Amino acid sequence: LELCQTSLKNISYKSGPYKKMHDLLVESVRAVMHMHSVGVYHRDLKPDNIFLTSGVFEDTHVRIGDFGASTRDTSDTSLTNITPEYLPVEIIRRGTPQNLAARDWWALGVSFFKQLTKKFPFEYLGVDLLGSRRDTFQLTLPLKYSKVGTSNLLDAEALKRFSRSRSINMLRPFFEMDPEKRIQAVNMFFALH
């Protein structure tokens, strides 16, 4: 067991260069891939649960923690003990997760997006998914993101809104709307980095 100094929640793009945020993302992908390879699905990935071994930004490494909502049962689609802002689009669209690995990848993308922009993706795009219904999970996806033609939340139009488009662009694989394509895109991202 390793004592971690802080979590991703306590750092931001301003804490260090793009390269280090990129390295932390790659390390996080490696950690989640390992989890999935042994049959564990976290289901509540968020900046609070992505721990860093050192408070010194340049010398830190990633450790995933808080497995209270995790499961090995791929048919377990419960939404208890989770943070709704990190739910993937397929839960918002259909109400139940279809793929737990894809769910973890979406949440990891949201975690880094939040640290880079200080907002959640839909919030940054001007959409309040949760509103006053935060505890009921009766989420509705805006029509623009419900269209069959929308393949990625961070499409070209969305990327124009970001001043740090290079940083945000590295997160595109995590925001594939189709869960199976998301898994493939994250695997390709990892292979290239």
N, C-alpha and C positions, 0 to 999 in steps of 0.2 A: 504494500500500500504506500502510495506516495502523497506527501503533503503538497498541495498546490497553493500557490500564492494568490491567485486571482482567477477570474473567468473572462471569457470573451465579452461579457456584458460591460466590463470596466475598461475596454479599450475601443478605439475608433480609428478611422483612417488617419486622423490627425496625430495619433500616437506614433506613427512610423510610416515608412515608405510603402508604396504599392507592393513592392517585391515581398515585404514581410507579411502583409495581409494575404498575398497570393500563397506564400509558403504555409501560413497557418491554415488556409483553405485546403491545400493539398494534403497537409497532415491530418486534417479533420476527415477528409475523404478517405484516406488510408485507414483511419481508426474505425469509421463507420463500415467500410468494406470488410474489415476484420470481424466486426460484430456480426454482420450479416453472414459471413462465411462460416461462423459457428452457430448460426441459426438464431441469433438474438436480434430483435427489432425494438428499438428504443421507444418510439412513439411519442416522445416528449422532448425532442431535441430543441434547444433554444440557447441563447447566449449564456444564461445562468448555468447550464449543464455542460458547457464546453469549457473545461478548466484549463488553465495555463500554469506550467510548472514554475514560472518565474515572473516576478513583477517587472523585470527588465525586458522590455519589448523585444530587443534584438536576441536575447538568449532563451526565449521561452519555447516550450513545446506543448502540444495538445494532449489532453486526457479527457475522455468522455466520462461523465458521472451521472448520478441520480437515476438509477434504473428502476425506480418505483412503478413506472407505467409500462415497463418493457414486457415483452412476451416472446415465447418460442412458438406459440400457436398461431400459425398464419391465418387461421379462420377467425381469430379473435378480433372483431372489428369495433370493440367498445370505445367509447369516447370519454371514459371517466379518467380523472386525474391528468388531464392534458391541458395545454394552453391553446385556446381556440385561434389566436392570431397566427399560429404556425401550421394550421390545418391546410392540406393541399386542396387544390381546386376541385379534384374529383369528389371530395367529401362535400364540398359546397354545392356541386352540381347534382350529385346523386344521393347524398346523405350517408353513404357508407364507403369506407376505403376499400379499394379493390386490390391494392398491393402494398403491403407494409414497408417493403424496401423503398418503393417510390415515395411513400409518405415521409420516411426519414430523410430522403434526398431533398424533397421540397422544404422541409423544416430547416435543414442545414443551409439551403440557399437563402431562406428568409432570415436566418440568424446572421449571416454575413451581410446581407442587404441592409438589415437594421443597423448594423454597426457602421456601415459605410455612409448611410443617408440619415440615420436617426429616425427613420420612419419605416413602417411596414410597406411592402410593395403596393398593395391596393390603395393604401392611405396616400402614398406618394403620388399615385396616379389619380388621386382625387375621388376615391371610392371608399365609402364607409360600409364595409361588409357586415360588421357586427352590430353597430348602432346600439339600441337599447335592448337588443335581444341576446346579449353576450352569453348569458347563462343557459339559453334554451337551444343553442346550436341550430336555430332556424335561419341559416345564412342564405342569402340570395346573391347570385352572381350577376353583375350588371350585364345587360344585353350584349354589349360590345364583346365581353369575354365569354359569352355563352355561344357565340357563333361557331359553327363547325370550322370555318376558315381560319380562325385564330389558332395558331399552332404553338405560340410561345407568348407568355405574359410580357416578356421584355422584347416586344417586336420593335421594328425600326422607329415607329412613331414614339413608343415609350422611351427608347434610348435617347431621343433628342432632348428629353427633359432633364437629363443628368449632366451635371458639369464634369463629373468624373466618369465619363462613359467607358473608359478603358477598364476601370475597376468594376463597374457594374456589368460590363460585357462578359467578364470572366464567370459571372453567375448564370448566364443564359441557359446552360445545360440543366440547371436545377429547376427551371421554370417552364420546362416543356409541359404543355397541358395534358398530353397523353402519358399516363403513368409508365407504360412500356417503353415509349420513346425517351422518357426522362431517364430511365435506368440505363439505356443504351448511350445516351448523350453524356451522362456522368462517367460511365466507363471509358468513353472516348476521351473526355476531358482528362481523366486520370492517366490514360495511356500517353497522352501528349505532354503531360507535365511531370 
